[in-house]
């Protein structure tokens, strides 16, 4: 019977560990491409990042004019019944939460709304037949009089 040399096992384990380390290092280089090194590359990267940030900060353009005149955003009232009114373009469809109405020829609209006690979020949406729309959100807190 042939006797095995324990040094062979250690050598085999060493080779396997070395191969694993090489594979891991190689895959890390592929997953992490080299960072720009020249000044021009760094400036280009900074400029691209600044453009992306400034684009995120800009408000989303709305296709229609929409102004909520009443109630004022972040306001408190002591009456559960309020009137939501505003201005948009003529004959535009308006949704105040689930209430549907139409703006008049001057673009004015208003609707009565019953509030629940506490914070109420009112979403006003305007849309026309051409697919343009605008949306405003107003928060009103109803605190009943004591």
C-alpha positions as CSV (number, residue, x, y, z in Angstrom):
1,X,0.0,0.0,0.0
2,X,1.2,3.4,-1.0
3,X,1.6,6.0,1.8
4,X,0.4,9.6,1.0
5,X,2.6,12.5,1.7
6,X,0.8,15.2,3.9
7,X,2.8,17.8,2.1
8,X,0.9,17.1,-1.1
9,X,-2.4,18.0,0.6
10,X,-0.9,21.3,1.9
11,X,0.4,22.0,-1.6
12,X,-3.0,21.2,-3.2
13,X,-4.8,23.5,-0.7
14,X,-2.3,26.3,-1.4
15,X,-2.9,26.0,-5.1
16,X,-6.7,26.1,-4.7
17,X,-6.5,29.2,-2.4
18,X,-4.2,31.0,-4.8
19,X,-6.4,30.3,-7.8
20,X,-9.5,31.6,-5.9
21,X,-7.7,34.8,-4.9
22,X,-6.6,35.4,-8.5
23,X,-10.2,34.8,-9.8
24,X,-11.7,37.1,-7.2
25,X,-9.2,39.9,-7.9
26,X,-9.7,39.5,-11.7
27,X,-13.5,39.6,-11.3
28,X,-13.3,42.7,-9.1
29,X,-11.3,44.6,-11.8
30,X,-13.9,43.7,-14.4
31,X,-16.8,44.9,-12.1
32,X,-15.0,48.1,-11.1
33,X,-13.8,49.8,-14.2
34,X,-10.8,52.1,-13.8
35,X,-11.6,55.6,-12.5
36,X,-10.6,58.5,-14.8
37,X,-7.1,59.6,-14.2
38,X,-6.5,62.6,-16.5
39,X,-7.7,66.1,-15.4
40,X,-10.0,66.3,-18.5
41,X,-11.7,63.0,-17.6
42,X,-12.2,64.1,-14.0
43,X,-13.6,67.5,-15.1
44,X,-15.9,65.8,-17.6
45,X,-17.2,63.4,-14.9
46,X,-17.8,66.3,-12.5
47,X,-19.6,68.3,-15.1
48,X,-21.8,65.4,-16.0
49,X,-22.7,64.8,-12.4
50,X,-23.5,68.5,-11.8
51,X,-25.8,68.4,-14.9
52,X,-27.6,65.3,-13.5
53,X,-28.1,67.0,-10.1
54,X,-29.4,70.3,-11.6
55,X,-31.8,68.4,-13.8
56,X,-33.2,66.6,-10.7
57,X,-33.8,69.8,-8.9
58,X,-35.8,71.4,-11.6
59,X,-39.6,71.2,-11.3
60,X,-41.5,69.0,-13.8
61,X,-43.0,71.1,-16.5
62,X,-46.7,71.1,-16.6
63,X,-48.7,71.1,-19.8
64,X,-51.5,73.2,-18.4
65,X,-51.7,76.3,-16.1
66,X,-53.2,75.4,-12.8
67,X,-53.5,77.5,-9.7
68,X,-55.3,76.5,-6.4
69,X,-56.5,79.8,-4.9
70,X,-58.3,78.3,-1.9
71,X,-57.6,76.7,0.5
72,X,-54.0,77.8,1.1
73,X,-51.5,75.0,1.3
74,X,-50.6,73.9,4.8
75,X,-53.5,75.6,6.5
76,X,-55.8,74.7,9.4
77,X,-59.5,75.2,9.5
78,X,-62.2,74.7,12.2
79,X,-65.1,73.9,9.8
80,X,-65.3,70.4,8.1
81,X,-66.8,71.9,4.9
82,X,-64.5,74.0,2.6
83,X,-64.6,75.2,-0.9
84,X,-61.7,74.3,-3.2
85,X,-61.3,76.9,-5.9
86,X,-58.8,77.8,-8.5
87,X,-58.0,78.9,-12.0
88,X,-56.8,77.0,-15.1
89,X,-57.6,77.1,-18.8
90,X,-61.1,77.3,-20.3
91,X,-63.2,74.1,-20.4
92,X,-60.6,71.9,-18.8
93,X,-61.6,68.8,-16.9
94,X,-60.8,69.2,-13.2
95,X,-60.6,66.5,-10.5
96,X,-60.5,67.5,-6.9
97,X,-59.7,64.2,-5.2
98,X,-62.5,62.0,-6.7
99,X,-64.9,64.9,-7.6
100,X,-65.0,65.6,-11.3
101,X,-66.0,69.0,-12.7
102,X,-65.2,71.3,-15.6
103,X,-63.6,74.8,-15.6
104,X,-65.8,77.6,-16.9
105,X,-65.0,79.7,-20.0
106,X,-62.6,81.9,-18.0
107,X,-60.9,78.8,-16.5
108,X,-62.4,79.2,-13.0
109,X,-63.5,76.2,-10.9
110,X,-64.8,75.5,-7.4
111,X,-66.2,72.6,-5.5
112,X,-67.3,72.0,-1.9
113,X,-65.4,69.3,0.0
114,X,-66.0,67.7,3.3
115,X,-62.8,67.2,5.4
116,X,-62.1,64.5,7.9
117,X,-60.6,65.4,11.3
118,X,-56.9,65.8,11.1
119,X,-54.7,66.2,8.1
120,X,-56.4,66.1,4.6
121,X,-54.5,66.0,1.4
122,X,-56.3,67.5,-1.5
123,X,-55.1,66.7,-5.0
124,X,-56.3,69.0,-7.8
125,X,-55.7,67.7,-11.3
126,X,-56.5,69.5,-14.6
127,X,-56.4,67.7,-18.0
128,X,-57.5,68.6,-21.5
129,X,-58.5,66.6,-24.6
130,X,-54.9,66.8,-26.0
131,X,-53.4,64.9,-23.1
132,X,-51.9,67.9,-21.3
133,X,-52.3,67.9,-17.5
134,X,-51.2,69.7,-14.4
135,X,-51.5,68.6,-10.7
136,X,-51.3,70.5,-7.4
137,X,-51.5,69.1,-3.9
138,X,-52.8,71.1,-0.9
139,X,-52.7,70.0,2.7
140,X,-55.4,71.2,5.0
141,X,-55.8,70.2,8.7
142,X,-59.3,70.1,10.1
143,X,-59.3,70.9,13.8
144,X,-62.9,71.1,15.2
145,X,-63.6,74.1,17.5
146,X,-63.7,73.1,21.1
